[in-house]
Amino acid sequence: QVQIVESGGGLVQPGGSMRLSCTISGIMIGTYGVSWHRQAPGNQREWVAAITPSAIDRYSASVKGRFMISRDNAKSTVYLQMNNLRVEDTGVYFCKIDEKWGKGTLVTVSS
């Protein structure tokens, strides 16, 4: 049974940084692409970033140049480094692998 646990969320001031982790068990992540998504209050869930099994990354236009996705297959973990955070980055961040979702971690960007 695949389990996906996101962590690392919290409160941060605008301009600050935060690193999210997505730890996955029950599956060998090395052969799967993994993606991060987010959902702001009252909005639909949106795609943020993705990384292929060969570690090729891509980003939505709204986060490109500020966020970086990476993976450590030995630790079954995918990371999302978020820099220069903005108020509009606030939301619940979800990790997805093989069409399965975690429960998310809340990121609040506020002064």
N, CA, C and O atoms as a Tinker XYZ file with bonds, in Angstrom:
   444  protein
     1  N      0.835000   -1.176000    0.000000    73     2
     2  CA     0.000000    0.000000    0.000000    64     1     3
     3  C      0.885000    1.247000    0.000000    63     2     4     5
     4  O      1.763000    1.405000    0.848000    81     3
     5  N      0.638000    2.111000   -0.954000    73     3     6
     6  CA     1.437000    3.325000   -1.071000    64     5     7
     7  C      1.000000    4.339000   -0.023000    63     6     8     9
     8  O     -0.190000    4.607000    0.146000    81     7
     9  N      1.983000    4.897000    0.676000    73     7    10
    10  CA     1.709000    5.970000    1.620000    64     9    11
    11  C      2.565000    7.176000    1.243000    63    10    12    13
    12  O      3.757000    7.053000    0.963000    81    11
    13  N      1.927000    8.335000    1.245000    73    11    14
    14  CA     2.594000    9.578000    0.854000    64    13    15
    15  C      2.398000   10.589000    1.974000    63    14    16    17
    16  O      1.267000   10.915000    2.332000    81    15
    17  N      3.492000   11.080000    2.520000    73    15    18
    18  CA     3.406000   12.009000    3.645000    64    17    19
    19  C      4.193000   13.264000    3.324000    63    18    20    21
    20  O      5.410000   13.222000    3.142000    81    19
    21  N      3.483000   14.383000    3.256000    73    19    22
    22  CA     4.123000   15.679000    3.057000    64    21    23
    23  C      4.420000   16.310000    4.412000    63    22    24    25
    24  O      3.665000   16.131000    5.368000    81    23
    25  N      5.519000   17.047000    4.488000    73    23    26
    26  CA     5.876000   17.730000    5.729000    64    25    27
    27  C      6.684000   18.974000    5.408000    63    26    28    29
    28  O      7.112000   19.180000    4.272000    81    27
    29  N      6.888000   19.806000    6.436000    73    27    30
    30  CA     7.721000   20.993000    6.280000    64    29    31
    31  C      6.960000   22.298000    6.140000    63    30    32    33
    32  O      7.565000   23.367000    6.069000    81    31
    33  N      5.646000   22.220000    6.100000    73    31    34
    34  CA     4.859000   23.447000    5.986000    64    33    35
    35  C      4.852000   24.247000    7.279000    63    34    36    37
    36  O      5.333000   23.792000    8.317000    81    35
    37  N      4.294000   25.452000    7.190000    73    35    38
    38  CA     4.209000   26.318000    8.357000    64    37    39
    39  C      4.010000   27.756000    7.930000    63    38    40    41
    40  O      3.567000   28.041000    6.818000    81    39
    41  N      4.348000   28.654000    8.838000    73    39    42
    42  CA     4.191000   30.087000    8.586000    64    41    43
    43  C      5.546000   30.702000    8.247000    63    42    44    45
    44  O      6.539000   30.456000    8.931000    81    43
    45  N      5.575000   31.494000    7.196000    73    43    46
    46  CA     6.807000   32.154000    6.787000    64    45    47
    47  C      6.460000   33.554000    6.298000    63    46    48    49
    48  O      5.367000   33.784000    5.781000    81    47
    49  N      7.378000   34.471000    6.460000    73    47    50
    50  CA     7.146000   35.846000    6.000000    64    49    51
    51  C      7.408000   35.965000    4.501000    63    50    52    53
    52  O      8.183000   35.185000    3.948000    81    51
    53  N      6.790000   36.903000    3.858000    73    51    54
    54  CA     7.097000   37.144000    2.441000    64    53    55
    55  C      8.593000   37.359000    2.240000    63    54    56    57
    56  O      9.248000   38.048000    3.022000    81    55
    57  N      9.120000   36.756000    1.176000    73    55    58
    58  CA    10.547000   36.827000    0.915000    64    57    59
    59  C     11.343000   35.707000    1.561000    63    58    60    61
    60  O     12.524000   35.526000    1.266000    81    59
    61  N     10.703000   34.962000    2.435000    73    59    62
    62  CA    11.392000   33.877000    3.128000    64    61    63
    63  C     11.473000   32.602000    2.307000    63    62    64    65
    64  O     11.025000   32.544000    1.162000    81    63
    65  N     12.058000   31.579000    2.925000    73    63    66
    66  CA    12.245000   30.285000    2.269000    64    65    67
    67  C     11.690000   29.166000    3.123000    63    66    68    69
    68  O     11.539000   29.297000    4.338000    81    67
    69  N     11.390000   28.065000    2.459000    73    67    70
    70  CA    10.874000   26.889000    3.161000    64    69    71
    71  C     11.144000   25.675000    2.286000    63    70    72    73
    72  O     11.121000   25.766000    1.059000    81    71
    73  N     11.403000   24.528000    2.928000    73    71    74
    74  CA    11.593000   23.301000    2.171000    64    73    75
    75  C     10.549000   22.274000    2.583000    63    74    76    77
    76  O     10.426000   21.927000    3.757000    81    75
    77  N      9.814000   21.803000    1.612000    73    75    78
    78  CA     8.832000   20.755000    1.846000    64    77    79
    79  C      9.436000   19.399000    1.489000    63    78    80    81
    80  O     10.269000   19.288000    0.589000    81    79
    81  N      8.998000   18.376000    2.214000    73    79    82
    82  CA     9.415000   17.005000    1.936000    64    81    83
    83  C      8.204000   16.148000    1.632000    63    82    84    85
    84  O      7.131000   16.347000    2.200000    81    83
    85  N      8.379000   15.206000    0.744000    73    83    86
    86  CA     7.345000   14.217000    0.423000    64    85    87
    87  C      7.990000   12.849000    0.570000    63    86    88    89
    88  O      8.800000   12.449000   -0.266000    81    87
    89  N      7.639000   12.139000    1.613000    73    87    90
    90  CA     8.213000   10.825000    1.872000    64    89    91
    91  C      7.213000    9.764000    1.458000    63    90    92    93
    92  O      6.050000    9.789000    1.860000    81    91
    93  N      7.687000    8.831000    0.646000    73    91    94
    94  CA     6.806000    7.853000    0.010000    64    93    95
    95  C      7.225000    6.448000    0.414000    63    94    96    97
    96  O      8.410000    6.119000    0.371000    81    95
    97  N      6.276000    5.626000    0.801000    73    95    98
    98  CA     6.556000    4.234000    1.140000    64    97    99
    99  C      5.598000    3.325000    0.391000    63    98   100   101
   100  O      4.545000    3.752000   -0.082000    81    99
   101  N      5.990000    2.052000    0.293000    73    99   102
   102  CA     5.143000    1.075000   -0.382000    64   101   103
   103  C      5.331000    1.025000   -1.880000    63   102   104   105
   104  O      4.589000    0.326000   -2.570000    81   103
   105  N      6.316000    1.758000   -2.407000    73   103   106
   106  CA     6.574000    1.798000   -3.839000    64   105   107
   107  C      8.027000    2.210000   -4.031000    63   106   108   109
   108  O      8.569000    2.988000   -3.246000    81   107
   109  N      8.654000    1.683000   -5.084000    73   107   110
   110  CA    10.019000    2.082000   -5.413000    64   109   111
   111  C      9.933000    3.329000   -6.282000    63   110   112   113
   112  O      9.571000    3.245000   -7.455000    81   111
   113  N     10.262000    4.479000   -5.713000    73   111   114
   114  CA     9.987000    5.739000   -6.404000    64   113   115
   115  C     10.906000    5.984000   -7.588000    63   114   116   117
   116  O     10.626000    6.846000   -8.422000    81   115
   117  N     12.003000    5.235000   -7.674000    73   115   118
   118  CA    13.015000    5.513000   -8.695000    64   117   119
   119  C     12.520000    5.455000  -10.125000    63   118   120   121
   120  O     13.112000    6.075000  -11.008000    81   119
   121  N     11.443000    4.721000  -10.369000    73   119   122
   122  CA    10.940000    4.600000  -11.739000    64   121   123
   123  C      9.710000    5.460000  -11.999000    63   122   124   125
   124  O      9.056000    5.318000  -13.033000    81   123
   125  N      9.397000    6.348000  -11.065000    73   123   126
   126  CA     8.197000    7.171000  -11.196000    64   125   127
   127  C      8.511000    8.661000  -11.226000    63   126   128   129
   128  O      9.421000    9.138000  -10.547000    81   127
   129  N      7.749000    9.370000  -12.018000    73   127   130
   130  CA     7.752000   10.811000  -11.893000    64   129   131
   131  C      6.941000   11.210000  -10.670000    63   130   132   133
   132  O      6.001000   10.516000  -10.281000    81   131
   133  N      7.310000   12.328000  -10.070000    73   131   134
   134  CA     6.621000   12.830000   -8.892000    64   133   135
   135  C      6.319000   14.311000   -9.120000    63   134   136   137
   136  O      7.116000   15.029000   -9.723000    81   135
   137  N      5.189000   14.749000   -8.642000    73   135   138
   138  CA     4.826000   16.153000   -8.822000    64   137   139
   139  C      4.316000   16.765000   -7.530000    63   138   140   141
   140  O      3.824000   16.073000   -6.638000    81   139
   141  N      4.448000   18.075000   -7.456000    73   139   142
   142  CA     3.880000   18.862000   -6.368000    64   141   143
   143  C      2.741000   19.710000   -6.945000    63   142   144   145
   144  O      2.806000   20.214000   -8.066000    81   143
   145  N      1.708000   19.838000   -6.129000    73   143   146
   146  CA     0.554000   20.645000   -6.487000    64   145   147
   147  C      0.173000   21.470000   -5.268000    63   146   148   149
   148  O      0.604000   21.172000   -4.155000    81   147
   149  N     -0.623000   22.492000   -5.470000    73   147   150
   150  CA    -1.078000   23.281000   -4.321000    64   149   151
   151  C     -2.513000   23.738000   -4.544000    63   150   152   153
   152  O     -3.013000   23.817000   -5.666000    81   151
   153  N     -3.146000   24.034000   -3.415000    73   151   154
   154  CA    -4.525000   24.516000   -3.467000    64   153   155
   155  C     -4.691000   25.643000   -2.468000    63   154   156   157
   156  O     -4.589000   25.444000   -1.257000    81   155
   157  N     -4.947000   26.832000   -2.998000    73   155   158
   158  CA    -5.203000   27.982000   -2.144000    64   157   159
   159  C     -6.670000   27.988000   -1.722000    63   158   160   161
   160  O     -7.514000   27.403000   -2.401000    81   159
   161  N     -6.975000   28.645000   -0.606000    73   159   162
   162  CA    -8.371000   28.689000   -0.143000    64   161   163
   163  C     -9.300000   29.223000   -1.226000    63   162   164   165
   164  O     -9.061000   30.292000   -1.787000    81   163
   165  N    -10.359000   28.473000   -1.515000    73   163   166
   166  CA   -11.331000   28.904000   -2.503000    64   165   167
   167  C    -10.932000   28.676000   -3.941000    63   166   168   169
   168  O    -11.688000   29.008000   -4.853000    81   167
   169  N     -9.751000   28.112000   -4.161000    73   167   170
   170  CA    -9.261000   27.893000   -5.532000    64   169   171
   171  C     -9.167000   26.400000   -5.853000    63   170   172   173
   172  O     -9.213000   25.551000   -4.963000    81   171
   173  N     -9.036000   26.108000   -7.131000    73   171   174
   174  CA    -8.812000   24.731000   -7.541000    64   173   175
   175  C     -7.357000   24.358000   -7.315000    63   174   176   177
   176  O     -6.481000   25.219000   -7.231000    81   175
   177  N     -7.119000   23.063000   -7.218000    73   175   178
   178  CA    -5.755000   22.576000   -7.073000    64   177   179
   179  C     -4.995000   22.854000   -8.374000    63   178   180   181
   180  O     -5.529000   22.661000   -9.466000    81   179
   181  N     -3.747000   23.307000   -8.248000    73   179   182
   182  CA    -2.943000   23.602000   -9.418000    64   181   183
   183  C     -1.582000   22.910000   -9.338000    63   182   184   185
   184  O     -1.026000   22.699000   -8.260000    81   183
   185  N     -1.079000   22.571000  -10.502000    73   183   186
   186  CA     0.230000   21.941000  -10.589000    64   185   187
   187  C      1.316000   22.981000  -10.347000    63   186   188   189
   188  O      1.215000   24.117000  -10.810000    81   187
   189  N      2.369000   22.578000   -9.608000    73   187   190
   190  CA     3.462000   23.487000   -9.270000    64   189   191
   191  C      4.775000   23.064000   -9.932000    63   190   192   193
   192  O      5.442000   23.869000  -10.582000    81   191
   193  N      5.135000   21.786000   -9.756000    73   191   194
   194  CA     6.427000   21.325000  -10.254000    64   193   195
   195  C      6.393000   19.811000  -10.407000    63   194   196   197
   196  O      5.573000   19.127000   -9.795000    81   195
   197  N      7.294000   19.304000  -11.232000    73   195   198
   198  CA     7.384000   17.860000  -11.441000    64   197   199
   199  C      8.825000   17.471000  -11.697000    63   198   200   201
   200  O      9.635000   18.272000  -12.164000    81   199
   201  N      9.124000   16.220000  -11.378000    73   199   202
   202  CA    10.468000   15.701000  -11.622000    64   201   203
   203  C     10.337000   14.290000  -12.176000    63   202   204   205
   204  O      9.576000   13.473000  -11.657000    81   203
   205  N     11.089000   14.015000  -13.238000    73   203   206
   206  CA    11.030000   12.696000  -13.877000    64   205   207
   207  C     11.932000   11.702000  -13.149000    63   206   208   209
   208  O     12.707000   12.097000  -12.278000    81   207
   209  N     11.842000   10.416000  -13.495000    73   207   210
   210  CA    12.752000    9.442000  -12.873000    64   209   211
   211  C     14.223000    9.785000  -13.111000    63   210   212   213
   212  O     15.072000    9.441000  -12.289000    81   211
   213  N     14.535000   10.451000  -14.210000    73   211   214
   214  CA    15.921000   10.832000  -14.489000    64   213   215
   215  C     16.244000   12.234000  -13.975000    63   214   216   217
   216  O     17.253000   12.833000  -14.348000    81   215
   217  N     15.361000   12.743000  -13.107000    73   215   218
   218  CA    15.589000   14.017000  -12.407000    64   217   219
   219  C     15.513000   15.245000  -13.306000    63   218   220   221
   220  O     16.107000   16.277000  -12.995000    81   219
   221  N     14.802000   15.146000  -14.397000    73   219   222
   222  CA    14.511000   16.338000  -15.194000    64   221   223
   223  C     13.346000   17.065000  -14.537000    63   222   224   225
   224  O     12.311000   16.461000  -14.259000    81   223
   225  N     13.511000   18.349000  -14.291000    73   223   226
   226  CA    12.483000   19.090000  -13.567000    64   225   227
   227  C     11.815000   20.124000  -14.464000    63   226   228   229
   228  O     12.387000   20.591000  -15.449000    81   227
   229  N     10.595000   20.461000  -14.094000    73   227   230
   230  CA     9.874000   21.538000  -14.779000    64   229   231
   231  C      8.921000   22.187000  -13.795000    63   230   232   233
   232  O      8.537000   21.597000  -12.785000    81   231
   233  N      8.547000   23.428000  -14.120000    73   231   234
   234  CA     7.825000   24.251000  -13.165000    64   233   235
   235  C      6.701000   25.039000  -13.824000    63   234   236   237
   236  O      6.731000   25.309000  -15.025000    81   235
   237  N      5.720000   25.397000  -13.025000    73   235   238
   238  CA     4.701000   26.306000  -13.512000    64   237   239
   239  C      5.319000   27.695000  -13.636000    63   238   240   241
   240  O      6.324000   27.996000  -12.992000    81   239
   241  N      4.724000   28.517000  -14.450000    73   239   242
   242  CA     5.261000   29.857000  -14.682000    64   241   243
   243  C      5.289000   30.686000  -13.401000    63   242   244   245
   244  O      6.154000   31.544000  -13.227000    81   243
   245  N      4.346000   30.428000  -12.515000    73   243   246
   246  CA     4.234000   31.245000  -11.303000    64   245   247
   247  C      5.345000   30.981000  -10.290000    63   246   248   249
   248  O      5.584000   31.811000   -9.413000    81   247
   249  N      6.027000   29.845000  -10.393000    73   247   250
   250  CA     7.069000   29.527000   -9.419000    64   249   251
   251  C      8.446000   29.361000  -10.043000    63   250   252   253
   252  O      9.439000   29.243000   -9.324000    81   251
   253  N      8.520000   29.351000  -11.354000    73   251   254
   254  CA     9.794000   29.133000  -12.032000    64   253   255
   255  C     10.800000   30.196000  -11.626000    63   254   256   257
   256  O     10.504000   31.390000  -11.636000    81   255
   257  N     12.003000   29.739000  -11.266000    73   255   258
   258  CA    13.040000   30.657000  -10.818000    64   257   259
   259  C     13.056000   30.879000   -9.317000    63   258   260   261
   260  O     14.016000   31.430000   -8.778000    81   259
   261  N     11.986000   30.447000   -8.632000    73   259   262
   262  CA    11.920000   30.594000   -7.168000    64   261   263
   263  C     11.880000   29.247000   -6.458000    63   262   264   265
   264  O     12.405000   29.119000   -5.352000    81   263
   265  N     11.273000   28.253000   -7.068000    73   263   266
   266  CA    11.135000   26.921000   -6.469000    64   265   267
   267  C     12.072000   25.944000   -7.168000    63   266   268   269
   268  O     12.409000   26.114000   -8.340000    81   267
   269  N     12.484000   24.921000   -6.431000    73   267   270
   270  CA    13.289000   23.862000   -7.012000    64   269   271
   271  C     12.853000   22.510000   -6.464000    63   270   272   273
   272  O     12.789000   22.310000   -5.251000    81   271
   273  N     12.556000   21.592000   -7.365000    73   271   274
   274  CA    12.170000   20.243000   -6.967000    64   273   275
   275  C     13.382000   19.334000   -7.107000    63   274   276   277
   276  O     14.166000   19.476000   -8.046000    81   275
   277  N     13.534000   18.405000   -6.178000    73   275   278
   278  CA    14.640000   17.458000   -6.234000    64   277   279
   279  C     14.180000   16.132000   -5.639000    63   278   280   281
   280  O     13.127000   16.057000   -5.005000    81   279
   281  N     14.967000   15.102000   -5.845000    73   279   282
   282  CA    14.595000   13.795000   -5.324000    64   281   283
   283  C     15.800000   13.064000   -4.786000    63   282   284   285
   284  O     16.919000   13.225000   -5.274000    81   283
   285  N     15.554000   12.251000   -3.766000    73   283   286
   286  CA    16.553000   11.368000   -3.195000    64   285   287
   287  C     15.913000    9.984000   -3.160000    63   286   288   289
   288  O     15.194000    9.642000   -2.221000    81   287
   289  N     16.180000    9.207000   -4.179000    73   287   290
   290  CA    15.523000    7.895000   -4.280000    64   289   291
   291  C     15.906000    6.970000   -3.124000    63   290   292   293
   292  O     15.092000    6.162000   -2.677000    81   291
   293  N     17.127000    7.087000   -2.647000    73   291   294
   294  CA    17.562000    6.232000   -1.535000    64   293   295
   295  C     16.738000    6.495000   -0.275000    63   294   296   297
   296  O     16.536000    5.599000    0.545000    81   295
   297  N     16.266000    7.736000   -0.131000    73   295   298
   298  CA    15.444000    8.087000    1.024000    64   297   299
   299  C     13.954000    8.077000    0.693000    63   298   300   301
   300  O     13.121000    8.413000    1.534000    81   299
   301  N     13.628000    7.690000   -0.537000    73   299   302
   302  CA    12.221000    7.683000   -0.986000    64   301   303
   303  C     11.550000    9.023000   -0.712000    63   302   304   305
   304  O     10.401000    9.074000   -0.273000    81   303
   305  N     12.266000   10.091000   -0.972000    73   303   306
   306  CA    11.783000   11.422000   -0.643000    64   305   307
   307  C     11.986000   12.378000   -1.814000    63   306   308   309
   308  O     13.007000   12.348000   -2.501000    81   307
   309  N     10.998000   13.213000   -2.015000    73   307   310
   310  CA    11.070000   14.288000   -2.992000    64   309   311
   311  C     10.910000   15.606000   -2.244000    63   310   312   313
   312  O     10.083000   15.719000   -1.339000    81   311
   313  N     11.697000   16.587000   -2.622000    73   311   314
   314  CA    11.713000   17.869000   -1.922000    64   313   315
   315  C     11.196000   18.987000   -2.826000    63   314   316   317
   316  O     11.235000   18.899000   -4.053000    81   315
   317  N     10.716000   20.030000   -2.176000    73   315   318
   318  CA    10.373000   21.256000   -2.885000    64   317   319
   319  C     10.975000   22.417000   -2.094000    63   318   320   321
   320  O     10.467000   22.807000   -1.043000    81   319
   321  N     12.063000   22.953000   -2.625000    73   319   322
   322  CA    12.688000   24.125000   -2.016000    64   321   323
   323  C     12.003000   25.368000   -2.552000    63   322   324   325
   324  O     11.962000   25.588000   -3.762000    81   323
   325  N     11.470000   26.171000   -1.661000    73   323   326
   326  CA    10.714000   27.365000   -2.057000    64   325   327
   327  C     11.427000   28.601000   -1.530000    63   326   328   329
   328  O     11.605000   28.755000   -0.322000    81   327
   329  N     11.829000   29.471000   -2.427000    73   327   330
   330  CA    12.540000   30.694000   -2.074000    64   329   331
   331  C     11.732000   31.914000   -2.500000    63   330   332   333
   332  O     10.845000   31.831000   -3.350000    81   331
   333  N     12.062000   33.048000   -1.888000    73   331   334
   334  CA    11.399000   34.306000   -2.227000    64   333   335
   335  C      9.873000   34.132000   -2.234000    63   334   336   337
   336  O      9.191000   34.493000   -3.193000    81   335
   337  N      9.374000   33.576000   -1.151000    73   335   338
   338  CA     7.953000   33.263000   -1.079000    64   337   339
   339  C      7.085000   34.511000   -1.094000    63   338   340   341
   340  O      7.464000   35.563000   -0.578000    81   339
   341  N      5.925000   34.370000   -1.690000    73   339   342
   342  CA     4.966000   35.457000   -1.813000    64   341   343
   343  C      3.671000   35.080000   -1.115000    63   342   344   345
   344  O      3.405000   33.902000   -0.874000    81   343
   345  N      2.879000   36.071000   -0.796000    73   343   346
   346  CA     1.596000   35.815000   -0.139000    64   345   347
   347  C      0.749000   34.861000   -0.987000    63   346   348   349
   348  O      0.035000   34.014000   -0.450000    81   347
   349  N      0.831000   34.999000   -2.289000    73   347   350
   350  CA     0.020000   34.163000   -3.175000    64   349   351
   351  C      0.504000   32.714000   -3.272000    63   350   352   353
   352  O     -0.136000   31.890000   -3.924000    81   351
   353  N      1.621000   32.405000   -2.632000    73   351   354
   354  CA     2.070000   31.014000   -2.552000    64   353   355
   355  C      1.362000   30.253000   -1.422000    63   354   356   357
   356  O      1.533000   29.042000   -1.281000    81   355
   357  N      0.589000   30.951000   -0.642000    73   355   358
   358  CA    -0.144000   30.327000    0.460000    64   357   359
   359  C     -1.091000   29.252000   -0.058000    63   358   360   361
   360  O     -1.779000   29.442000   -1.060000    81   359
   361  N     -1.114000   28.111000    0.646000    73   359   362
   362  CA    -2.023000   27.046000    0.278000    64   361   363
   363  C     -1.587000   25.726000    0.869000    63   362   364   365
   364  O     -0.569000   25.642000    1.555000    81   363
   365  N     -2.361000   24.704000    0.598000    73   363   366
   366  CA    -1.989000   23.348000    0.986000    64   365   367
   367  C     -1.225000   22.731000   -0.174000    63   366   368   369
   368  O     -1.690000   22.740000   -1.314000    81   367
   369  N     -0.058000   22.200000    0.124000    73   367   370
   370  CA     0.803000   21.616000   -0.896000    64   369   371
   371  C      0.702000   20.092000   -0.830000    63   370   372   373
   372  O      0.830000   19.480000    0.231000    81   371
   373  N      0.469000   19.511000   -1.998000    73   371   374
   374  CA     0.267000   18.073000   -2.111000    64   373   375
   375  C      1.334000   17.455000   -3.005000    63   374   376   377
   376  O      1.837000   18.083000   -3.937000    81   375
   377  N      1.662000   16.213000   -2.695000    73   375   378
   378  CA     2.595000   15.423000   -3.479000    64   377   379
   379  C      1.789000   14.326000   -4.194000    63   378   380   381
   380  O      0.829000   13.785000   -3.646000    81   379
   381  N      2.205000   14.012000   -5.431000    73   379   382
   382  CA     1.491000   13.010000   -6.211000    64   381   383
   383  C      2.471000   12.074000   -6.885000    63   382   384   385
   384  O      3.458000   12.514000   -7.474000    81   383
   385  N      2.197000   10.767000   -6.796000    73   383   386
   386  CA     2.972000    9.756000   -7.492000    64   385   387
   387  C      2.036000    8.644000   -7.930000    63   386   388   389
   388  O      1.192000    8.196000   -7.155000    81   387
   389  N      2.184000    8.198000   -9.176000    73   387   390
   390  CA     1.375000    7.094000   -9.693000    64   389   391
   391  C     -0.118000    7.334000   -9.454000    63   390   392   393
   392  O     -0.842000    6.416000   -9.070000    81   391
   393  N     -0.567000    8.545000   -9.678000    73   391   394
   394  CA    -1.967000    8.954000   -9.537000    64   393   395
   395  C     -2.469000    8.875000   -8.098000    63   394   396   397
   396  O     -3.676000    8.881000   -7.859000    81   395
   397  N     -1.553000    8.803000   -7.149000    73   395   398
   398  CA    -1.935000    8.779000   -5.739000    64   397   399
   399  C     -1.469000   10.066000   -5.076000    63   398   400   401
   400  O     -0.431000   10.628000   -5.427000    81   399
   401  N     -2.264000   10.522000   -4.108000    73   399   402
   402  CA    -2.022000   11.799000   -3.448000    64   401   403
   403  C     -1.764000   11.640000   -1.964000    63   402   404   405
   404  O     -2.295000   10.742000   -1.311000    81   403
   405  N     -0.921000   12.546000   -1.441000    73   403   406
   406  CA    -0.815000   12.654000    0.001000    64   405   407
   407  C     -1.915000   13.562000    0.530000    63   406   408   409
   408  O     -2.767000   14.034000   -0.224000    81   407
   409  N     -1.885000   13.798000    1.830000    73   407   410
   410  CA    -2.923000   14.621000    2.456000    64   409   411
   411  C     -2.557000   16.088000    2.496000    63   410   412   413
   412  O     -3.398000   16.929000    2.812000    81   411
   413  N     -1.316000   16.407000    2.182000    73   411   414
   414  CA    -0.904000   17.792000    2.059000    64   413   415
   415  C     -0.311000   18.389000    3.319000    63   414   416   417
   416  O     -0.482000   17.872000    4.423000    81   415
   417  N      0.396000   19.498000    3.119000    73   415   418
   418  CA     0.964000   20.272000    4.221000    64   417   419
   419  C      0.683000   21.747000    3.938000    63   418   420   421
   420  O      0.837000   22.215000    2.810000    81   419
   421  N      0.271000   22.469000    4.975000    73   419   422
   422  CA    -0.159000   23.858000    4.802000    64   421   423
   423  C      1.027000   24.807000    4.851000    63   422   424   425
   424  O      1.849000   24.754000    5.765000    81   423
   425  N      1.099000   25.671000    3.856000    73   423   426
   426  CA     2.093000   26.736000    3.804000    64   425   427
   427  C      1.356000   28.068000    3.868000    63   426   428   429
   428  O      0.469000   28.339000    3.059000    81   427
   429  N      1.733000   28.891000    4.836000    73   427   430
   430  CA     1.125000   30.205000    4.970000    64   429   431
   431  C      2.214000   31.264000    4.860000    63   430   432   433
   432  O      3.156000   31.285000    5.652000    81   431
   433  N      2.077000   32.128000    3.887000    73   431   434
   434  CA     3.029000   33.215000    3.694000    64   433   435
   435  C      2.341000   34.508000    4.096000    63   434   436   437
   436  O      1.424000   34.982000    3.425000    81   435
   437  N      2.801000   35.061000    5.198000    73   435   438
   438  CA     2.135000   36.234000    5.746000    64   437   439
   439  C      3.089000   37.015000    6.632000    63   438   440   441
   440  O      3.973000   36.437000    7.265000    81   439
   441  N      2.910000   38.325000    6.676000    73   439   442
   442  CA     3.704000   39.152000    7.578000    64   441   443
   443  C      2.960000   39.361000    8.896000    63   442   444
   444  O      3.469000   40.035000    9.791000    81   443
